[in-house]
Amino acid sequence: MKQGSLYEALFQFGALILAGIIVHATYVTLIRPNAELIQEQQNVLQQTDENFVPERSVFIILRDFEQETCIILMLWAVAIIGMKTQSTLRERALLDRTLIQVSDGMSILPEDSRNYARPVQALPEKERAYLLPRAILAGLHRFQSTRNIQDVSTTVKDACETEADRMETELTIVRYIAWAIPSIGFLGTVRGIGTALGQAYQAVSGDIVGVTVSLGVAFNSTFVALVVSIFLMFLLHQLQLLQDRLVLDCQNYCDESLIRHLQVPEKDS
Protein backbone atom coordinates (compact mmCIF):
# COMPACT_ATOMS: atom_id res chain seq x y z
CA MET A 1 0.00 0.00 0.00
CA LYS A 2 2.86 2.40 0.81
CA GLN A 3 4.50 1.69 -2.54
CA GLY A 4 1.18 2.31 -4.28
CA SER A 5 0.78 5.65 -2.48
CA LEU A 6 4.32 6.67 -3.41
CA TYR A 7 3.72 5.71 -7.02
CA GLU A 8 0.52 7.76 -7.13
CA ALA A 9 2.26 10.79 -5.61
CA LEU A 10 5.11 10.58 -8.14
CA PHE A 11 2.64 10.07 -10.98
CA GLN A 12 0.59 13.12 -9.97
CA PHE A 13 3.68 15.30 -9.63
CA GLY A 14 5.08 14.09 -12.96
CA ALA A 15 1.73 14.59 -14.69
CA LEU A 16 1.56 18.20 -13.46
CA ILE A 17 5.09 18.97 -14.67
CA LEU A 18 4.49 17.31 -18.05
CA ALA A 19 1.17 19.08 -18.56
CA GLY A 20 2.77 22.42 -17.73
CA ILE A 21 5.64 21.87 -20.18
CA ILE A 22 3.41 20.72 -23.05
CA VAL A 23 0.79 23.45 -22.63
CA HIS A 24 3.29 26.26 -22.14
CA ALA A 25 5.31 25.14 -25.17
CA THR A 26 2.11 25.08 -27.25
CA TYR A 27 1.20 28.58 -26.09
CA VAL A 28 4.64 30.01 -26.79
CA THR A 29 5.05 28.47 -30.24
CA LEU A 30 1.50 28.40 -31.57
CA ILE A 31 -1.34 30.05 -29.68
CA ARG A 32 0.10 33.44 -28.61
CA PRO A 33 1.95 34.23 -31.89
CA ASN A 34 -1.20 33.50 -33.91
CA ALA A 35 -3.39 35.41 -31.45
CA GLU A 36 -1.17 38.49 -31.64
CA LEU A 37 -1.15 38.37 -35.44
CA ILE A 38 -4.93 38.04 -35.65
CA GLN A 39 -5.42 40.78 -33.04
CA GLU A 40 -3.20 43.19 -34.95
CA GLN A 41 -5.12 42.54 -38.15
CA GLN A 42 -8.44 43.08 -36.41
CA ASN A 43 -7.21 46.32 -34.79
CA VAL A 44 -6.20 47.72 -38.17
CA LEU A 45 -9.55 46.78 -39.70
CA GLN A 46 -11.44 48.31 -36.77
CA GLN A 47 -9.61 51.62 -37.19
CA THR A 48 -10.23 51.77 -40.95
CA ASP A 49 -13.77 50.38 -41.03
CA GLU A 50 -16.32 51.40 -38.40
CA ASN A 51 -18.69 48.62 -39.46
CA PHE A 52 -16.08 45.86 -39.07
CA VAL A 53 -17.16 43.08 -36.72
CA PRO A 54 -14.20 40.99 -35.41
CA GLU A 55 -14.53 37.23 -35.70
CA ARG A 56 -14.02 35.11 -32.60
CA SER A 57 -10.76 33.27 -33.06
CA VAL A 58 -9.84 30.22 -31.01
CA PHE A 59 -6.31 31.57 -30.62
CA ILE A 60 -7.57 34.84 -29.15
CA ILE A 61 -9.99 33.04 -26.83
CA LEU A 62 -7.20 30.83 -25.46
CA ARG A 63 -4.24 33.22 -25.42
CA ASP A 64 -4.27 34.62 -21.87
CA PHE A 65 -2.51 33.23 -18.81
CA GLU A 66 -5.74 32.30 -17.02
CA GLN A 67 -6.81 30.06 -19.89
CA GLU A 68 -3.35 28.48 -20.00
CA THR A 69 -3.54 27.73 -16.28
CA CYS A 70 -7.02 26.24 -16.63
CA ILE A 71 -5.88 23.92 -19.41
CA ILE A 72 -2.82 22.81 -17.43
CA LEU A 73 -5.00 21.99 -14.42
CA MET A 74 -7.51 20.20 -16.65
CA LEU A 75 -4.83 17.96 -18.18
CA TRP A 76 -3.44 17.27 -14.71
CA ALA A 77 -6.87 16.24 -13.43
CA VAL A 78 -7.55 14.15 -16.56
CA ALA A 79 -4.27 12.28 -16.00
CA ILE A 80 -5.26 11.51 -12.39
CA ILE A 81 -8.74 10.43 -13.46
CA GLY A 82 -7.21 8.22 -16.16
CA MET A 83 -4.91 6.55 -13.63
CA LYS A 84 -7.82 5.94 -11.22
CA THR A 85 -10.00 4.61 -14.03
CA GLN A 86 -7.32 2.18 -15.18
CA SER A 87 -6.84 0.93 -11.62
CA THR A 88 -10.59 0.49 -11.15
CA LEU A 89 -10.91 -1.44 -14.40
CA ARG A 90 -8.09 -3.78 -13.34
CA GLU A 91 -9.93 -4.45 -10.10
CA ARG A 92 -13.16 -5.12 -11.98
CA ALA A 93 -11.36 -7.77 -14.05
CA LEU A 94 -11.10 -9.93 -10.91
CA LEU A 95 -14.90 -10.14 -10.78
CA ASP A 96 -14.80 -12.32 -13.90
CA ARG A 97 -12.49 -14.84 -12.23
CA THR A 98 -13.42 -17.67 -9.89
CA LEU A 99 -11.52 -16.91 -6.71
CA ILE A 100 -13.54 -19.29 -4.51
CA GLN A 101 -13.70 -22.84 -5.84
CA VAL A 102 -17.17 -23.78 -4.66
CA SER A 103 -20.09 -25.02 -6.73
CA ASP A 104 -23.83 -24.83 -6.13
CA GLY A 105 -24.96 -27.08 -3.30
CA MET A 106 -21.55 -27.13 -1.61
CA SER A 107 -21.04 -25.67 1.85
CA ILE A 108 -18.04 -24.01 3.45
CA LEU A 109 -17.44 -25.01 7.05
CA PRO A 110 -15.32 -22.95 9.46
CA GLU A 111 -12.51 -25.55 9.35
CA ASP A 112 -12.48 -25.31 5.54
CA SER A 113 -11.82 -21.57 5.53
CA ARG A 114 -8.06 -21.92 5.31
CA ASN A 115 -8.27 -24.19 2.26
CA TYR A 116 -10.57 -21.79 0.42
CA ALA A 117 -8.34 -18.86 1.31
CA ARG A 118 -5.22 -20.40 -0.26
CA PRO A 119 -6.11 -19.68 -3.93
CA VAL A 120 -6.73 -16.06 -3.01
CA GLN A 121 -3.49 -15.85 -1.03
CA ALA A 122 -1.68 -17.31 -4.05
CA LEU A 123 -2.55 -14.29 -6.17
CA PRO A 124 0.24 -11.86 -7.04
CA GLU A 125 0.92 -9.31 -4.34
CA LYS A 126 -0.48 -6.48 -6.45
CA GLU A 127 -3.78 -8.30 -7.01
CA ARG A 128 -4.07 -9.29 -3.33
CA ALA A 129 -4.18 -5.58 -2.51
CA TYR A 130 -7.37 -5.16 -4.53
CA LEU A 131 -10.73 -4.87 -2.81
CA LEU A 132 -12.22 -8.24 -3.79
CA PRO A 133 -9.36 -10.47 -2.50
CA ARG A 134 -9.11 -8.42 0.70
CA ALA A 135 -12.84 -8.71 1.33
CA ILE A 136 -12.82 -12.48 0.68
CA LEU A 137 -9.82 -13.11 2.93
CA ALA A 138 -11.25 -10.93 5.69
CA GLY A 139 -14.52 -12.85 5.52
CA LEU A 140 -12.86 -16.27 5.56
CA HIS A 141 -10.57 -15.35 8.45
CA ARG A 142 -13.49 -14.01 10.44
CA PHE A 143 -15.53 -17.14 9.74
CA GLN A 144 -12.68 -19.33 10.90
CA SER A 145 -12.21 -17.42 14.14
CA THR A 146 -15.81 -16.62 15.11
CA ARG A 147 -17.76 -19.37 13.30
CA ASN A 148 -20.51 -16.81 12.81
CA ILE A 149 -21.99 -16.07 9.38
CA GLN A 150 -23.38 -12.68 10.42
CA ASP A 151 -19.90 -11.59 11.48
CA VAL A 152 -18.61 -12.55 8.04
CA SER A 153 -21.31 -10.46 6.35
CA THR A 154 -20.50 -7.50 8.57
CA THR A 155 -16.77 -7.86 7.91
CA VAL A 156 -17.24 -7.93 4.14
CA LYS A 157 -19.57 -4.93 4.27
CA ASP A 158 -17.13 -2.97 6.43
CA ALA A 159 -14.25 -3.76 4.05
CA CYS A 160 -16.29 -2.49 1.09
CA GLU A 161 -17.40 0.65 2.90
CA THR A 162 -13.84 1.41 3.98
CA GLU A 163 -12.66 1.04 0.41
CA ALA A 164 -15.43 3.34 -0.81
CA ASP A 165 -14.36 5.97 1.73
CA ARG A 166 -10.73 5.62 0.63
CA MET A 167 -11.64 6.08 -3.04
CA GLU A 168 -13.72 9.11 -2.12
CA THR A 169 -10.82 10.63 -0.20
CA GLU A 170 -8.31 10.07 -3.00
CA LEU A 171 -10.46 12.14 -5.36
CA THR A 172 -10.08 15.23 -3.16
CA ILE A 173 -7.33 16.71 -5.35
CA VAL A 174 -9.48 16.33 -8.47
CA ARG A 175 -12.42 18.04 -6.75
CA TYR A 176 -10.11 20.86 -5.70
CA ILE A 177 -8.95 21.30 -9.30
CA ALA A 178 -12.55 21.30 -10.52
CA TRP A 179 -13.27 24.08 -7.99
CA ALA A 180 -10.10 26.04 -8.74
CA ILE A 181 -10.61 26.25 -12.52
CA PRO A 182 -13.77 28.45 -12.42
CA SER A 183 -12.08 30.57 -9.73
CA ILE A 184 -9.11 31.18 -12.01
CA GLY A 185 -11.51 32.11 -14.81
CA PHE A 186 -13.16 34.61 -12.48
CA LEU A 187 -9.76 36.12 -11.68
CA GLY A 188 -9.26 36.65 -15.41
CA THR A 189 -12.66 38.33 -15.56
CA VAL A 190 -11.71 40.71 -12.74
CA ARG A 191 -8.36 41.46 -14.36
CA GLY A 192 -9.93 42.15 -17.75
CA ILE A 193 -12.67 44.41 -16.37
CA GLY A 194 -10.14 46.27 -14.22
CA THR A 195 -7.90 46.89 -17.24
CA ALA A 196 -10.90 47.99 -19.32
CA LEU A 197 -11.92 50.52 -16.66
CA GLY A 198 -8.37 51.85 -16.59
CA GLN A 199 -8.62 52.52 -20.34
CA ALA A 200 -12.03 54.17 -20.20
CA TYR A 201 -10.52 57.56 -21.02
CA GLN A 202 -9.38 56.19 -24.38
CA ALA A 203 -12.94 55.08 -25.19
CA VAL A 204 -14.21 58.58 -24.40
CA SER A 205 -11.82 59.98 -26.98
CA GLY A 206 -13.03 57.47 -29.56
CA ASP A 207 -10.38 54.74 -29.29
CA ILE A 208 -12.24 51.63 -28.08
CA VAL A 209 -9.64 49.05 -29.16
CA GLY A 210 -7.99 48.81 -25.74
CA VAL A 211 -11.32 48.52 -23.95
CA THR A 212 -12.61 45.80 -26.26
CA VAL A 213 -9.39 43.80 -25.93
CA SER A 214 -9.55 43.99 -22.12
CA LEU A 215 -13.20 43.01 -22.06
CA GLY A 216 -12.30 40.13 -24.35
CA VAL A 217 -9.83 38.93 -21.72
CA ALA A 218 -12.60 39.08 -19.11
CA PHE A 219 -15.19 37.12 -21.04
CA ASN A 220 -12.82 34.67 -22.72
CA SER A 221 -11.27 33.55 -19.42
CA THR A 222 -14.70 32.90 -17.92
CA PHE A 223 -15.88 31.07 -21.03
CA VAL A 224 -12.86 28.75 -21.17
CA ALA A 225 -12.93 28.08 -17.43
CA LEU A 226 -16.60 27.11 -17.46
CA VAL A 227 -16.22 24.83 -20.50
CA VAL A 228 -13.19 23.12 -18.95
CA SER A 229 -14.97 22.76 -15.60
CA ILE A 230 -18.05 21.18 -17.19
CA PHE A 231 -15.89 18.67 -19.06
CA LEU A 232 -13.84 17.84 -15.97
CA MET A 233 -16.90 17.36 -13.74
CA PHE A 234 -18.37 14.97 -16.30
CA LEU A 235 -15.22 12.82 -16.21
CA LEU A 236 -15.13 12.95 -12.42
CA HIS A 237 -18.72 11.77 -12.07
CA GLN A 238 -18.10 8.95 -14.54
CA LEU A 239 -15.14 7.79 -12.46
CA GLN A 240 -17.18 7.96 -9.25
CA LEU A 241 -19.92 5.91 -10.89
CA LEU A 242 -17.37 3.29 -11.95
CA GLN A 243 -15.89 3.11 -8.45
CA ASP A 244 -19.29 2.88 -6.76
CA ARG A 245 -20.25 0.02 -9.06
CA LEU A 246 -16.98 -1.75 -8.25
CA VAL A 247 -17.70 -1.61 -4.50
CA LEU A 248 -21.27 -2.84 -4.93
CA ASP A 249 -20.26 -5.62 -7.34
CA CYS A 250 -17.53 -6.80 -4.97
CA GLN A 251 -20.02 -6.98 -2.12
CA ASN A 252 -22.48 -8.89 -4.32
CA TYR A 253 -19.67 -11.24 -5.42
CA CYS A 254 -18.89 -12.05 -1.79
CA ASP A 255 -22.58 -12.56 -1.02
CA GLU A 256 -23.12 -14.92 -3.96
CA SER A 257 -19.80 -16.80 -3.99
CA LEU A 258 -18.92 -16.88 -0.31
CA ILE A 259 -21.52 -15.95 2.28
CA ARG A 260 -24.42 -17.97 0.91
CA HIS A 261 -22.23 -21.11 0.95
CA LEU A 262 -21.16 -20.71 4.57
CA GLN A 263 -22.57 -23.23 7.01
CA VAL A 264 -22.03 -23.72 10.71
CA PRO A 265 -22.45 -27.27 12.12
CA GLU A 266 -25.50 -27.58 14.33
CA LYS A 267 -23.42 -28.33 17.40
CA ASP A 268 -21.71 -24.94 16.98
CA SER A 269 -24.82 -22.94 16.19
Protein Blocks (a to p, Z undefined) as FASTA:
>chain_A
ZZmmmmmmmmmmmmmmmmmmmmmmmmmmmmmmmmmmmmmmmmmmmmmmmkbccdddfklm
mmpmklmmmmmmmmmmmmmmmmmmmmmmmmmmmmmpcfbgcdehiacdfklmmmmmmmmm
mpcfklmmpmklmmmmmmmmmmmmnopaklmmmmmmmmmmmmmmmmmmmmmmmmmmmmmm
mmmmmmmmmmmmmmmmmmmmmmmnopaklmmmmmmmmmmmmmmmmmmmmmmmmmmmmmmm
mmmmmmmmmmmmmmmmmmmmgccdfklZZ
